[in-house]
Amino acid sequence: MSKGKVLVIGSNATRIEIRGGGWAATGQYLNETVVPAMAVIAAGYDVVLATPDGTRPHIDPASDSAVHFEGDEAAYGRAKAFYAEHPAMTNVRTLRAVIEEGLDAYAGVFVPGGQAPVVDLMQDADVGFILRHFHERAKPTALLCHGPIVVAAAMPHAREFRAALIADDVAKARDWARGWQYAGYRMTVFSNSEEKVVEEHVLKARLHFSMVDALTVAGGAVETTAADFEPNVIVDRELITGQNPRSDHLVGQRLVEALERAAARL
């Protein structure tokens, strides 16, 4: 029998704004999507995947490689099969439908990364509603890599906050972030130096803002590792954040532990 349901929030973005005008191709990372989801399922929970428009997330080709599975071709193959075939990944709901059916049925929520969530999820009103629900009830809330930027959606003025970041107006962004429920939380996110690697070798362009700077401006206590691409997870109250793709297994482990602790309290 299932121990409960965990909501996985996916992005529908396939491109992201870049400095100088125009867009770069982007998507959601394969390992970040499936590794924590598989850990949750292995622990006895059901996973429900939901996106803004109810279609499956686009997987960033840069992540579709055994490199993101420590070179383990078998693990990479299992991940691809899971994403392609498992009902948890193929029976996608809209965020609105999940909300209307009732969030009380969910024990936790998880948001994977890739640059895609920076485009849609961080300013999505339904995502904001979901995050406020989980925050108010202290339910496990896990976010990985670029996923932690999605906590901005819980701001009263998330769209305005993002627009100010793109306009390089830090003062205005700070004003729009007032009343943010995660102000003062310890958290991590894809670091500035890690982002430079992706900008140079994957995007071939610069993004309008860094994740670290955005969350710091908002009032988050952001911590990243001195060495790039080393696993790093921070847990503060209900919030579980992982820094980069290599934090996928550790985020899954911390999320399962938080779910078990919450179940024990109940």
SEZA-897079 format. One record per residue (C-alpha): residue number from 1; x, y, z. Coordinates in steps of 0.05 Angstrom, whole numbers, plus 5000, padded with zeros to 4 digits. Example, Ala and Ser with C-alpha at 12.3 -4.5 7.8 and 13.67 -1.06 7.14 Angstrom:
% residues 2
[site 1,[5246,4910,5156]]
[site 2,[5273,4979,5143]]
% end
This chain:
% residues 266
[site 1,[5000,5000,5000]]
[site 2,[5025,5069,4983]]
[site 3,[5051,5113,5039]]
[site 4,[5024,5175,5004]]
[site 5,[5033,5219,4944]]
[site 6,[5090,5266,4925]]
[site 7,[5079,5321,4874]]
[site 8,[5134,5332,4823]]
[site 9,[5128,5400,4789]]
[site 10,[5157,5402,4719]]
[site 11,[5170,5459,4671]]
[site 12,[5143,5468,4600]]
[site 13,[5197,5518,4580]]
[site 14,[5241,5501,4520]]
[site 15,[5280,5567,4514]]
[site 16,[5307,5621,4560]]
[site 17,[5322,5695,4550]]
[site 18,[5395,5714,4542]]
[site 19,[5434,5779,4547]]
[site 20,[5439,5818,4483]]
[site 21,[5370,5797,4461]]
[site 22,[5342,5731,4436]]
[site 23,[5335,5663,4467]]
[site 24,[5375,5600,4480]]
[site 25,[5348,5529,4479]]
[site 26,[5337,5498,4547]]
[site 27,[5298,5445,4583]]
[site 28,[5293,5402,4646]]
[site 29,[5351,5356,4666]]
[site 30,[5338,5282,4660]]
[site 31,[5376,5258,4722]]
[site 32,[5348,5313,4765]]
[site 33,[5277,5293,4745]]
[site 34,[5282,5218,4752]]
[site 35,[5333,5202,4806]]
[site 36,[5295,5235,4864]]
[site 37,[5228,5210,4836]]
[site 38,[5254,5139,4833]]
[site 39,[5280,5145,4904]]
[site 40,[5212,5168,4928]]
[site 41,[5177,5111,4892]]
[site 42,[5227,5060,4919]]
[site 43,[5210,5085,4990]]
[site 44,[5137,5068,4979]]
[site 45,[5107,5133,4956]]
[site 46,[5068,5149,4892]]
[site 47,[5092,5205,4847]]
[site 48,[5047,5253,4809]]
[site 49,[5079,5296,4755]]
[site 50,[5045,5362,4739]]
[site 51,[5064,5420,4694]]
[site 52,[5032,5487,4677]]
[site 53,[5000,5462,4612]]
[site 54,[4995,5388,4629]]
[site 55,[5046,5364,4577]]
[site 56,[5111,5328,4594]]
[site 57,[5173,5370,4607]]
[site 58,[5223,5377,4551]]
[site 59,[5288,5342,4571]]
[site 60,[5349,5385,4557]]
[site 61,[5394,5347,4508]]
[site 62,[5454,5370,4549]]
[site 63,[5429,5325,4605]]
[site 64,[5413,5265,4562]]
[site 65,[5478,5230,4575]]
[site 66,[5510,5178,4620]]
[site 67,[5557,5233,4643]]
[site 68,[5502,5256,4690]]
[site 69,[5498,5186,4719]]
[site 70,[5571,5183,4738]]
[site 71,[5586,5148,4672]]
[site 72,[5542,5089,4690]]
[site 73,[5509,5067,4625]]
[site 74,[5462,5019,4660]]
[site 75,[5437,5073,4708]]
[site 76,[5429,5120,4649]]
[site 77,[5388,5067,4612]]
[site 78,[5343,5055,4672]]
[site 79,[5332,5130,4678]]
[site 80,[5313,5138,4605]]
[site 81,[5266,5079,4609]]
[site 82,[5234,5106,4673]]
[site 83,[5221,5174,4641]]
[site 84,[5195,5144,4577]]
[site 85,[5151,5089,4605]]
[site 86,[5134,5096,4679]]
[site 87,[5063,5121,4692]]
[site 88,[5090,5171,4742]]
[site 89,[5125,5206,4684]]
[site 90,[5073,5195,4629]]
[site 91,[5008,5210,4665]]
[site 92,[5019,5285,4670]]
[site 93,[4969,5332,4703]]
[site 94,[4961,5407,4700]]
[site 95,[4980,5445,4762]]
[site 96,[4911,5475,4763]]
[site 97,[4878,5406,4763]]
[site 98,[4922,5384,4821]]
[site 99,[4903,5445,4861]]
[site 100,[4829,5437,4847]]
[site 101,[4830,5363,4867]]
[site 102,[4862,5382,4934]]
[site 103,[4934,5390,4958]]
[site 104,[4920,5358,5025]]
[site 105,[4928,5290,4991]]
[site 106,[5003,5304,4980]]
[site 107,[5056,5289,5031]]
[site 108,[5111,5329,4996]]
[site 109,[5131,5367,4933]]
[site 110,[5194,5365,4890]]
[site 111,[5219,5411,4834]]
[site 112,[5277,5389,4790]]
[site 113,[5323,5436,4752]]
[site 114,[5355,5451,4686]]
[site 115,[5347,5524,4667]]
[site 116,[5275,5513,4646]]
[site 117,[5242,5530,4714]]
[site 118,[5275,5599,4711]]
[site 119,[5229,5616,4653]]
[site 120,[5160,5593,4674]]
[site 121,[5156,5562,4743]]
[site 122,[5189,5618,4782]]
[site 123,[5133,5666,4763]]
[site 124,[5074,5617,4758]]
[site 125,[5015,5634,4803]]
[site 126,[4995,5561,4812]]
[site 127,[5065,5543,4834]]
[site 128,[5062,5600,4884]]
[site 129,[4996,5574,4911]]
[site 130,[5025,5504,4919]]
[site 131,[5087,5528,4954]]
[site 132,[5047,5570,5003]]
[site 133,[5004,5510,5019]]
[site 134,[5065,5466,5034]]
[site 135,[5099,5521,5073]]
[site 136,[5039,5535,5117]]
[site 137,[5033,5461,5134]]
[site 138,[5108,5449,5141]]
[site 139,[5106,5394,5087]]
[site 140,[5173,5371,5056]]
[site 141,[5190,5417,4997]]
[site 142,[5251,5395,4957]]
[site 143,[5283,5433,4899]]
[site 144,[5345,5416,4859]]
[site 145,[5398,5455,4820]]
[site 146,[5359,5512,4785]]
[site 147,[5296,5486,4819]]
[site 148,[5306,5528,4882]]
[site 149,[5293,5592,4842]]
[site 150,[5221,5568,4838]]
[site 151,[5211,5591,4911]]
[site 152,[5205,5661,4881]]
[site 153,[5136,5640,4856]]
[site 154,[5111,5644,4928]]
[site 155,[5123,5719,4928]]
[site 156,[5062,5765,4925]]
[site 157,[5093,5796,4862]]
[site 158,[5133,5740,4830]]
[site 159,[5126,5765,4758]]
[site 160,[5148,5835,4777]]
[site 161,[5207,5807,4816]]
[site 162,[5231,5768,4755]]
[site 163,[5221,5827,4709]]
[site 164,[5263,5871,4755]]
[site 165,[5319,5819,4755]]
[site 166,[5320,5818,4679]]
[site 167,[5322,5894,4679]]
[site 168,[5382,5892,4727]]
[site 169,[5342,5934,4777]]
[site 170,[5364,5903,4843]]
[site 171,[5329,5955,4886]]
[site 172,[5262,5944,4852]]
[site 173,[5271,5868,4856]]
[site 174,[5284,5873,4931]]
[site 175,[5220,5915,4938]]
[site 176,[5178,5864,4899]]
[site 177,[5205,5808,4944]]
[site 178,[5176,5838,5007]]
[site 179,[5132,5789,5045]]
[site 180,[5168,5728,5016]]
[site 181,[5155,5667,5059]]
[site 182,[5226,5639,5052]]
[site 183,[5263,5703,5073]]
[site 184,[5318,5682,5122]]
[site 185,[5317,5609,5102]]
[site 186,[5384,5575,5091]]
[site 187,[5386,5547,5020]]
[site 188,[5431,5529,4962]]
[site 189,[5424,5534,4887]]
[site 190,[5466,5527,4823]]
[site 191,[5527,5570,4838]]
[site 192,[5552,5630,4799]]
[site 193,[5616,5594,4778]]
[site 194,[5577,5532,4757]]
[site 195,[5531,5576,4716]]
[site 196,[5591,5606,4679]]
[site 197,[5610,5536,4656]]
[site 198,[5541,5524,4628]]
[site 199,[5538,5593,4596]]
[site 200,[5605,5582,4561]]
[site 201,[5598,5510,4540]]
[site 202,[5523,5495,4534]]
[site 203,[5483,5559,4525]]
[site 204,[5539,5597,4488]]
[site 205,[5508,5659,4519]]
[site 206,[5498,5696,4585]]
[site 207,[5435,5694,4626]]
[site 208,[5403,5758,4652]]
[site 209,[5413,5740,4725]]
[site 210,[5445,5687,4769]]
[site 211,[5406,5642,4815]]
[site 212,[5450,5658,4875]]
[site 213,[5442,5733,4866]]
[site 214,[5367,5729,4855]]
[site 215,[5354,5688,4918]]
[site 216,[5402,5732,4959]]
[site 217,[5366,5795,4936]]
[site 218,[5300,5764,4957]]
[site 219,[5326,5751,5027]]
[site 220,[5350,5679,5024]]
[site 221,[5413,5657,5062]]
[site 222,[5446,5624,5003]]
[site 223,[5506,5578,5012]]
[site 224,[5545,5543,4956]]
[site 225,[5607,5500,4955]]
[site 226,[5677,5527,4941]]
[site 227,[5688,5471,4891]]
[site 228,[5643,5468,4830]]
[site 229,[5597,5408,4818]]
[site 230,[5606,5376,4886]]
[site 231,[5542,5349,4917]]
[site 232,[5511,5397,4967]]
[site 233,[5443,5395,5001]]
[site 234,[5417,5443,5054]]
[site 235,[5356,5428,5097]]
[site 236,[5322,5485,5134]]
[site 237,[5254,5470,5164]]
[site 238,[5210,5442,5108]]
[site 239,[5256,5467,5053]]
[site 240,[5307,5419,5021]]
[site 241,[5352,5449,4968]]
[site 242,[5406,5416,4925]]
[site 243,[5460,5457,4890]]
[site 244,[5474,5421,4825]]
[site 245,[5459,5359,4782]]
[site 246,[5507,5316,4823]]
[site 247,[5464,5329,4885]]
[site 248,[5407,5287,4855]]
[site 249,[5415,5224,4898]]
[site 250,[5426,5265,4962]]
[site 251,[5364,5307,4950]]
[site 252,[5324,5243,4939]]
[site 253,[5351,5214,5004]]
[site 254,[5337,5278,5044]]
[site 255,[5267,5282,5015]]
[site 256,[5251,5210,5034]]
[site 257,[5278,5222,5104]]
[site 258,[5235,5285,5112]]
[site 259,[5173,5247,5087]]
[site 260,[5186,5192,5138]]
[site 261,[5195,5242,5195]]
[site 262,[5131,5277,5176]]
[site 263,[5094,5211,5174]]
[site 264,[5120,5192,5242]]
[site 265,[5095,5258,5272]]
[site 266,[5026,5244,5244]]
% end
